[in-house]
Amino acid sequence: MRSRIALAEKGIPYEYREEDLRNKSDLLLQMNPVHKKIPVLIHNGKPVCESVIQVQYIDEVWHDKAPLIPSDPYQRAVARFWVDFIDKKIYELGSKIWKTKGEEQANAKKEFIECLKLLEGELGDKTYFGGESLGYVDVALVPFYSWFYAYEKCGDFSIEAECPKMIAWVKRCMQKESVAKSLPDQEKVYEFILQLKKIFGIE
Amino acid sequence: MAEVKLLGTWPSPFYYRVVWVLKLKGIAYEFIEEDLNNKGPLLLQHNPVHKKIPVLIHSGKSICESMIILEYIQEIWPQNSLLPADPYDRAIARFWIKFAEDKVNPLAFAGFYGEEQKKAIRDSLEMLETTEEHALRDKTFFGGDKIDLVDIAFGQLSQWLQMVEDVTNVKLLDASKFPRLQRWINNFKQVPIIKENLPDYQEMFAYFKALRVMLLSSK
């Protein structure tokens, strides 16, 4: 979704192809032989793998439209730091919330909220992490919002109650067409997680 | 001239990555050794989120995470460029840097004992195979004819891998199975800046061996 938002922000048309991860296509295996994972961006026949790398690539190739990554090297390093933080923490902790129970789940919830609060601190009073317009950190973080409802239901807690600034930021992002059209519906994601729980035998 | 300070710890491979790049670009800096068992106020102030080394402090501003530090250095001091200029080639370089971060970095903290050992060995061999076949292929260096940030990212394989093997008595990089990687290790260690800036092997071995004994006895 990160790359979809980036491409939409810059008004770059693209063809989207859905992959069935239980039956990976020849194209996927050819374009990402190392990891065999999505998303893969194919530009002029050449593949770019890993979402954070794709967003940087998109920003560099179409640098004159809606820049996402700061031009100042220090601000760029700060943005990269927070994207790295998001990748290290948010996905793993979120997964633990729906996959585990009891003490493990409680610890995951606590740490997840702490991470969101750190991100709220970084956001401060800005409209977006990128300032007045969407930036690299916004694009990296906002797709996780689709999973928030599932985390809340599985973990029996309210993210908005704990991190109101974060949800306020999400709502501002969702007013942008590039974000609203790229993010999957939260209810559908929750249904998907419930199916996964059945498959993995998690109550 | 602006001030550059580097917070680091011997013999961390992540600290050495930054040393190599600062020296390759001829940047003067002050080294501040951190005691990770007794983290100083400077570290806690400049890396409050992770409290880890290395940290680069440039004109009072702190940059954390070794590969982020290296991209910052590359941008501020572009001489002796260590990343391709073309955006696609740069995306490929960043892919392999991320691969090294995800798959090679864990070696620095490798369990390699008990039940963890089998999985650690399997993961390491898979990483070496992918690196040999897909990342390095027939090039002298990951960067082509000369080293670049991808070589620096894989730098841990040059000496720290052997140390893990010697300390744990597990052979991972068999030169007959990984001839290209073995050649790369030899070439990388001959690059003058790298050669002059590697931790003393015997000292490092003794240090990690003692650390491993301590960890094993506490389990």
Contacts between the chains, C-beta under 8 A, distances in Angstrom:
chain1	res1	chain2	res2	distance
A	33	B	134	7.1
A	34	B	99	7.1
A	34	B	130	5.9
A	34	B	134	5.6
A	43	B	88	7.6
A	46	B	88	6.0
A	48	B	88	7.4
A	48	B	91	4.7
A	48	B	95	7.7
A	49	B	95	5.8
A	50	B	94	7.7
A	50	B	95	5.9
A	50	B	98	5.7
A	52	B	98	7.8
A	53	B	91	5.4
A	53	B	94	4.8
A	53	B	95	5.8
A	53	B	98	6.7
A	54	B	91	7.7
A	56	B	91	7.2
A	56	B	94	6.9
A	57	B	87	5.8
A	57	B	88	7.3
A	57	B	90	7.6
A	57	B	91	4.3
A	60	B	87	4.2
A	60	B	90	7.2
A	61	B	87	5.3
A	73	B	72	5.7
A	73	B	75	4.1
A	73	B	76	5.4
A	74	B	58	7.7
A	74	B	61	5.5
A	74	B	63	7.4
A	74	B	72	7.2
A	76	B	71	7.8
A	76	B	72	7.4
A	76	B	75	7.0
A	77	B	63	4.7
A	77	B	68	5.5
A	77	B	69	7.6
A	77	B	71	7.2
A	77	B	72	4.4
A	80	B	65	7.7
A	80	B	68	4.8
A	80	B	71	6.9
A	81	B	49	8.0
A	81	B	63	7.6
A	81	B	64	5.9
A	81	B	65	6.1
A	81	B	68	5.7
A	84	B	65	5.7
A	84	B	68	6.6
A	85	B	49	6.6
A	118	B	49	6.5
